[in-house]
Amino acid sequence: MALKSTIFKLDLQLADLDRNYYGNHTLTLARHPSETDERMMMRVLAFILHADDTLLFGKGLSAEDEPDLWRKDLTGSIEQWIEVGLPDEKRLRRACGRAAHVVVLTYGGRAAEMWWQQNQAALARQEKLTVLDFAPEQTRALTAIVSRGMQLQCTLQEGELWLIVAGESLRITPEIRQMPR
């Protein structure tokens, strides 16, 4: 018998002062049995950082031709392609050919550092690519707040993200490894 996905509900109040975006989102997340809480929360973080009424979660780990999140325009053209983790360089090259902007959120400490060292030269040629890295202590703090029903209040300002959950606040600041030219 196949294992089923675990469903998580998230009420998100977001104030993105950098982009002048303010919104409330009710999200339903399906965590694949092979997905960790850390990876799922990185998908949530990707949503928070790029929130938009048209931003959608992809089909997940089982869909190789879709990103973790994406945003399309009314014609079906991909405006934004967002990957979480340490994707293959060829996959990112193909994504840059299909989308107007590609974002990668890396995490994992030493593994992310090794991935960056191995792929930095090839990724530098991708003009549409942004690569953000998150420190292990930040992703561990995100993992500690996981529950089946989460309520998050988020404020983004000057590249810093403040999350408030159950009266506790977390500060998340990505390291920018690459930005579009």
C-alpha positions in Angstrom: 0.0 0.0 0.0 1.4 3.4 -1.0 1.9 6.0 1.6 -0.3 9.1 1.4 0.7 12.7 1.5 0.3 14.6 4.8 -1.9 17.7 4.5 -1.0 21.0 6.3 -3.1 24.1 6.4 -1.5 27.5 6.6 -3.0 30.9 7.2 -0.5 33.5 6.1 -0.7 37.3 6.7 2.0 39.0 4.6 3.3 42.5 4.5 6.1 42.8 1.8 7.3 46.4 2.2 10.0 45.9 -0.4 7.4 45.1 -3.2 4.4 46.9 -1.7 2.5 43.7 -1.6 0.0 43.0 1.3 -2.1 39.9 1.4 -3.8 37.1 3.3 -3.4 33.6 1.9 -4.9 30.4 3.0 -2.7 27.6 1.7 -3.1 23.8 1.7 0.2 22.0 1.5 0.6 18.3 0.7 3.9 17.0 2.1 5.0 13.9 0.1 6.0 11.0 2.3 9.6 11.4 1.2 9.7 15.2 1.8 11.1 16.5 5.0 9.5 19.2 7.2 12.5 21.4 6.3 11.9 21.1 2.6 8.2 21.8 3.0 9.0 24.9 5.0 11.4 26.0 2.3 8.5 25.8 -0.2 6.5 28.0 2.2 9.4 30.4 2.5 9.6 30.5 -1.3 5.9 31.4 -1.4 6.3 34.1 1.2 9.3 35.7 -0.6 7.5 35.8 -4.0 3.9 35.9 -2.9 1.4 37.0 -5.6 -2.2 36.1 -6.3 -1.1 34.0 -9.3 1.8 32.1 -7.7 1.1 28.4 -7.5 2.7 25.3 -6.0 3.8 22.7 -8.6 2.8 19.1 -8.5 5.7 18.3 -6.2 8.6 15.9 -6.1 6.9 13.5 -8.6 6.7 16.0 -11.4 10.0 16.5 -13.2 8.8 19.1 -15.7 7.4 21.5 -13.1 9.1 23.6 -10.5 8.2 23.8 -6.8 6.3 27.0 -7.4 5.6 29.0 -10.5 3.7 32.0 -11.8 2.3 32.2 -15.3 0.7 35.1 -17.2 -2.7 35.0 -18.9 -1.2 33.5 -22.1 0.4 30.6 -20.2 4.0 31.9 -20.5 6.0 31.2 -17.4 6.9 34.5 -15.6 8.6 32.9 -12.6 10.0 29.5 -12.0 11.1 28.7 -8.4 13.1 25.7 -7.3 13.9 24.6 -3.7 16.9 22.6 -2.8 19.9 21.7 -4.9 18.6 21.3 -8.5 20.7 20.0 -11.4 22.4 22.7 -13.4 20.9 21.4 -16.7 17.4 21.6 -15.1 18.1 25.3 -14.3 19.4 26.0 -17.7 16.2 24.6 -19.2 14.1 26.6 -16.8 16.0 29.8 -17.8 15.0 29.0 -21.4 11.3 28.6 -20.5 10.8 31.3 -17.9 11.3 35.1 -17.6 12.9 34.7 -14.2 14.2 31.7 -12.3 14.9 31.5 -8.5 16.6 28.8 -6.5 16.4 28.7 -2.7 19.2 26.5 -1.4 19.6 25.2 2.1 21.6 22.4 3.8 24.7 24.0 5.0 27.8 22.2 3.7 25.9 20.4 1.0 24.6 23.7 -0.4 28.0 25.2 -0.3 29.5 22.2 -2.2 26.6 22.5 -4.8 27.3 26.2 -5.2 31.1 25.6 -5.7 30.4 22.9 -8.3 27.8 24.9 -10.3 28.7 28.5 -9.8 30.6 29.0 -13.1 27.9 27.4 -15.2 25.1 29.2 -13.4 26.9 32.6 -13.8 26.0 32.3 -17.5 22.3 32.3 -16.7 21.2 36.0 -16.9 17.7 35.3 -15.5 18.8 33.4 -12.4 18.6 34.3 -8.8 20.2 32.0 -6.2 19.5 32.5 -2.5 21.0 30.4 0.3 19.6 29.9 3.8 21.7 29.1 6.8 21.1 25.8 8.6 20.1 27.5 11.9 17.4 29.5 10.0 15.9 26.4 8.3 16.0 24.4 11.7 14.1 27.3 13.3 11.5 27.1 10.5 11.2 23.3 11.0 10.6 23.8 14.7 7.4 25.7 14.0 5.8 23.1 11.8 2.3 22.0 12.7 -0.7 20.7 10.8 -2.5 24.0 11.2 -0.1 27.0 11.1 -0.8 30.7 11.4 2.1 32.9 10.3 2.4 36.7 10.2 5.2 37.8 8.0 6.9 41.1 7.3 9.5 41.6 4.5 11.6 44.7 4.6 15.0 45.4 3.1 15.6 41.7 2.3 14.9 40.6 5.8 11.9 38.4 6.7 10.3 38.4 10.1 7.9 35.6 10.9 5.7 35.6 14.0 4.1 32.3 15.0 2.5 31.6 18.3 4.0 34.7 19.8 7.5 33.8 18.8 9.4 35.7 16.2 12.0 34.4 13.7 14.4 36.5 11.6 15.3 35.0 8.2 17.9 36.6 6.0 19.0 34.9 2.9 22.5 35.1 1.5 22.3 36.3 -2.1 24.6 34.2 -4.2 23.5 35.4 -7.6 21.1 38.0 -9.0 20.0 38.7 -12.6 22.1 41.2 -14.5 
